[in-house]
Amino acid sequence: MSSDLPFTLDQLRILKAIATEGSFKRAADSLYVSQPAVSLQVQNLERQLDVPLFDRGGRRAQLTEAGHLLLSYGDRILSLCQETCRAIEDLQSLQGGTLIVGASQTTGTYLLPRMIGLFRKSYPDVAVQLHVHSTRRTSWGVANGQVDLAIIGGEVPSELQDSLKIVPYAEDELALIMPVFHPLASTEVIQRDDLYKLKFIALDSQSTIRKVIDQVLTRSGIETRRLRIEMELNSIEAIKNAVQAGLGVSFVSISAIEKELQMGMLHRSRIDSVVVNRTLSVIFNPNRYRSKAAEAFTEEILPQFTNRPLEFKGSPKAGEGKSAPPIEVNGKAPTEKPNQPA
């Protein structure tokens, strides 16, 4: 049986870089090689496969159908190579290795840094990466093996729900905040109808967290269409600063305002007979290898931040890993707008 393959790992990396960057030159720059070297590798790859991989008629490097197919399999091959290296690193126990944790915007900004800090105290030799993206993008990262596990506040895409293990983790309250000098700040509890008289500051209507907040408010009996949205901003920090400045009120995660409440910089108002909660979930891919670092984080750190009993069975450990089933939408994970709050 011949061991020769019509492509190398370097050629797969180059193909992926071109598809990501959109041009041979930018791909060469990202890989720190010359553009002629990249072009030569692509020519060799097309000759070995006897099929064109790029449509060279346009200004942007466009993949042919064969190119998309090779990129889809190449992504999975490169992902498995990275997974293999990490599994071998695990043989040295937790004296090294890498833990990659994903999170949606709010949990990644306010909750995960505390968790990672606690983990690093016990395992200072483990390199930790935190990837903060929208719930959708984070879920795809977990599904494709680029992220070990993640904590999210939104809903896992329907096409991934059968592929991922989704464990309810904690309840995250969405608190109504207002300036400390607001007339209603002196009232211990406000009425639901008072909400419709206030000026609200919200995240951009296209952001994932805004949609989640609207869904949670609707489930709590609040008519979101009646809320007066005076201003839309693109970050939670910007919203908190705007509220402090007296520009309006807002609903934000309670985890995002702990410091401001302790320092008396914001007022949290309670609404009569209304508690606005969303469920945070931990997600991981049960068909992917789970490193010792991921095991330690799951078993030692996660339980310290919730009162829920957690069940994480089903993920293969060292020596038990099996190939993950292909997860594709037209050969690739869906893209989304950059810098979108999650």
C-alpha positions in Angstrom: 0.0 0.0 0.0 1.5 3.3 -1.0 2.0 5.9 1.7 2.2 8.8 -0.8 -0.6 11.4 -0.5 -1.3 14.1 -3.1 -1.0 16.8 -0.5 1.0 17.8 2.5 0.0 19.4 5.8 1.8 22.6 4.7 -0.2 22.7 1.5 -3.5 22.4 3.6 -2.3 25.2 5.8 -1.6 27.4 2.7 -5.0 26.5 1.2 -6.8 27.5 4.5 -4.8 30.7 4.7 -5.7 31.8 1.2 -9.4 31.0 1.8 -9.3 33.0 5.1 -7.3 36.0 3.8 -8.9 36.2 0.4 -5.6 36.6 -1.5 -2.3 34.8 -2.1 -0.3 37.8 -0.9 -2.1 38.2 2.4 -1.9 34.5 2.9 1.8 34.6 2.4 2.2 37.5 4.8 0.1 35.6 7.5 2.4 32.5 7.1 5.6 34.6 6.9 6.6 33.1 3.6 7.0 34.7 0.1 4.1 35.0 -2.3 6.0 33.0 -5.0 6.4 30.2 -2.5 2.7 30.1 -1.8 1.8 30.2 -5.6 4.3 27.4 -6.2 2.7 25.2 -3.5 -0.8 25.8 -4.9 0.4 24.9 -8.4 2.1 21.7 -7.2 -1.1 20.8 -5.2 -3.3 21.4 -8.3 -1.0 19.3 -10.4 -0.9 16.5 -7.9 -4.7 16.4 -7.6 -5.2 17.1 -11.3 -7.9 19.6 -10.6 -8.1 23.5 -10.3 -8.6 24.7 -6.7 -9.0 28.4 -7.4 -11.0 30.5 -9.9 -8.3 33.0 -10.9 -10.7 35.2 -12.9 -11.6 37.6 -10.1 -9.6 40.0 -7.9 -10.3 37.9 -4.8 -9.0 34.3 -4.6 -12.2 32.2 -5.0 -12.3 28.5 -4.3 -13.7 26.1 -6.9 -16.0 23.3 -5.9 -13.0 21.0 -5.5 -11.2 23.7 -3.5 -14.2 24.0 -1.1 -14.2 20.2 -0.7 -10.5 20.0 0.0 -10.7 22.9 2.5 -13.5 21.2 4.3 -11.5 18.0 4.8 -8.3 19.9 5.3 -9.9 21.8 8.3 -10.8 18.5 9.9 -7.3 17.0 9.2 -5.5 20.0 10.7 -7.9 20.0 13.7 -7.2 16.4 14.4 -3.4 17.1 14.1 -3.7 19.8 16.8 -5.8 17.4 18.9 -3.1 14.7 18.5 -0.4 17.1 19.7 -2.4 18.1 22.7 -3.1 14.5 23.6 0.6 13.7 23.5 1.3 16.8 25.7 -1.1 15.3 28.2 1.3 12.4 28.8 3.3 14.9 30.8 0.3 15.3 33.1 -0.6 18.9 34.0 3.0 20.1 33.9 2.2 21.7 30.5 -0.4 21.6 27.8 -3.1 24.0 26.8 -6.7 24.6 27.8 -8.9 26.5 25.3 -12.2 27.9 26.8 -14.9 29.6 24.8 -17.5 32.1 26.0 -20.1 34.4 24.8 -19.5 38.1 25.4 -20.9 38.7 28.9 -19.6 35.5 30.4 -16.3 35.9 28.7 -15.8 39.4 30.0 -17.1 39.1 33.6 -17.2 35.4 34.6 -14.5 33.5 32.8 -11.5 35.6 33.9 -12.2 34.8 37.6 -12.5 31.1 36.7 -9.3 31.1 34.8 -7.5 32.9 37.6 -8.5 30.3 40.0 -7.5 27.5 37.6 -4.1 29.1 37.1 -3.4 29.1 40.8 -3.6 25.3 40.8 -2.1 24.7 37.4 0.4 27.5 36.6 2.1 25.5 33.9 -1.0 25.0 31.7 -1.4 27.7 29.0 -5.0 29.0 28.9 -6.6 30.6 25.9 -10.0 32.4 26.2 -12.0 32.8 23.0 -14.8 35.3 23.3 -17.3 35.4 20.5 -21.0 35.1 19.8 -22.9 32.0 21.0 -23.2 30.8 17.5 -19.5 31.2 16.6 -18.5 29.7 20.0 -20.7 26.7 19.5 -19.1 26.0 16.1 -15.6 26.3 17.7 -16.6 23.6 20.3 -18.2 21.4 17.6 -15.1 21.5 15.4 -12.6 20.8 18.2 -11.1 24.3 18.2 -12.4 24.9 21.8 -12.4 22.4 24.6 -15.5 23.7 26.3 -17.5 26.9 26.6 -20.0 28.8 28.8 -22.7 30.5 26.8 -25.8 32.5 27.5 -27.6 32.1 24.1 -29.1 29.2 22.3 -26.9 26.6 20.6 -27.6 26.6 16.8 -30.2 24.0 16.0 -27.9 22.2 13.5 -25.4 21.6 16.4 -27.7 20.6 19.2 -27.4 16.8 18.5 -23.6 17.0 18.2 -22.9 18.9 21.4 -23.4 18.1 25.1 -25.4 21.0 26.6 -25.4 21.1 30.4 -27.5 23.8 32.2 -25.0 25.6 34.5 -26.3 28.6 36.3 -29.1 31.2 36.4 -27.9 34.7 35.3 -30.2 37.5 36.4 -30.7 40.5 34.1 -30.9 43.5 36.4 -32.5 46.9 35.7 -29.9 49.6 36.3 -30.3 53.3 36.5 -28.3 56.4 37.6 -28.1 56.7 41.4 -29.7 60.2 41.1 -32.7 59.0 39.1 -36.0 59.8 40.7 -37.0 56.1 40.9 -33.7 55.2 42.5 -35.2 56.1 45.9 -38.0 53.7 45.4 -37.3 50.2 46.7 -39.5 48.4 44.2 -40.9 49.8 40.9 -44.0 48.6 39.0 -44.0 46.9 35.7 -45.8 49.8 34.1 -43.0 52.2 35.2 -40.8 50.5 32.7 -42.7 51.9 29.7 -42.1 55.5 31.0 -38.3 55.1 31.1 -35.7 55.9 28.5 -33.7 52.7 27.7 -30.2 52.2 26.5 -29.7 48.9 24.7 -27.3 46.9 22.6 -27.5 47.0 18.9 -30.7 45.3 17.7 -28.6 42.8 15.6 -26.5 41.6 18.5 -27.0 38.2 20.0 -27.3 39.3 23.6 -29.9 41.9 22.7 -32.0 39.2 21.1 -31.5 37.0 24.2 -32.5 39.8 26.5 -35.6 40.6 24.5 -36.6 36.9 24.6 -36.1 36.7 28.4 -38.0 40.0 29.0 -40.9 38.7 26.9 -41.0 35.5 28.8 -41.2 37.6 32.0 -44.3 39.4 30.8 -42.6 42.6 29.7 -43.7 44.0 26.4 -40.4 44.9 24.7 -42.1 46.8 21.9 -43.4 49.3 24.4 -39.9 50.0 25.8 -38.6 53.4 24.7 -35.1 52.7 23.2 -33.4 56.1 23.2 -29.9 54.9 22.3 -28.2 51.7 21.0 -24.5 51.0 21.8 -22.2 48.2 20.9 -20.8 47.2 24.3 -21.9 46.5 27.8 -19.2 48.8 29.2 -20.4 51.6 27.0 -24.0 51.0 28.3 -22.9 51.1 32.0 -21.0 54.4 31.4 -24.0 55.9 29.6 -26.3 54.9 32.5 -23.9 56.4 35.0 -24.0 59.6 33.0 -27.7 59.8 33.3 -28.6 59.1 29.7 -31.1 56.3 30.5 -31.6 52.9 32.1 -30.8 49.4 30.9 -31.1 45.7 31.5 -27.6 44.0 32.0 -26.3 40.8 33.5 -25.9 41.0 37.2 -22.4 39.6 36.8 -21.4 42.7 34.8 -22.3 45.2 37.5 -20.9 43.7 40.7 -18.1 46.3 41.1 -20.4 49.3 40.2 -23.0 48.2 42.8 -20.4 47.7 45.5 -19.0 51.2 44.8 -22.4 52.8 44.6 -21.9 53.9 41.0 -25.1 52.4 39.7 -28.5 51.7 41.3 -30.2 48.4 40.7 -34.0 48.6 40.7 -36.2 45.7 41.5 -39.5 45.2 39.6 -42.6 44.1 41.5 -43.3 40.4 40.9 -40.8 40.2 38.1 -37.4 38.4 38.1 -35.6 38.3 34.7 -33.3 35.3 34.4 -31.6 33.4 31.6 -29.8 30.1 31.9 -26.1 29.8 31.2 -25.0 26.5 29.8 -21.7 24.6 29.5 -21.2 23.0 26.1 -18.6 20.5 24.9 -18.2 17.9 22.1 -18.6 14.4 23.6 -17.0 12.9 20.4 -13.7 14.9 20.8 -10.7 14.1 23.0 -11.0 15.8 26.4 -7.6 16.8 27.8 -6.5 16.5 31.4 -6.6 20.3 31.7 -10.2 20.4 30.4 -11.1 17.6 32.9 -9.5 19.6 35.8 -11.3 22.8 34.8 -14.6 20.9 34.5 -14.3 19.0 37.8 -12.5 21.5 40.0 -13.4 25.0 38.8 -16.9 24.9 37.3 -18.7 23.5 40.4 -17.3 26.5 42.5 -19.4 29.0 40.6 -22.8 27.3 40.7 -25.2 25.6 43.1 -26.5 23.2 40.4 -25.5 19.5 40.4 -23.5 19.1 37.2 -23.3 16.0 34.9 -20.5 16.0 32.4 -20.3 12.3 31.5 -19.9 11.3 27.9 -16.6 12.9 26.8 -13.7 10.6 25.9 -10.5 10.9 27.8 -6.9 10.1 27.0 -6.7 7.0 24.8 -10.5 6.9 24.4 -10.9 9.6 21.7 -12.7 8.9 18.5 -13.0 10.8 15.3 -15.7 13.4 15.4 -18.5 13.1 12.8 -18.3 15.8 10.1 -20.0 19.0 11.0 -20.5 21.1 8.0 -22.8 23.6 6.3 -21.8 23.6 2.7 -18.4 22.5 3.8 -17.8 25.2 6.3 -19.1 26.8 9.5 -21.3 29.9 8.8 -19.7 33.3 9.0 -21.0 36.3 10.8 -20.5 40.0 11.2 -17.3 40.9 13.1 -17.3 42.6 16.5 -20.9 41.5 17.1 -21.7 41.4 20.8 -22.6 38.0 22.0 
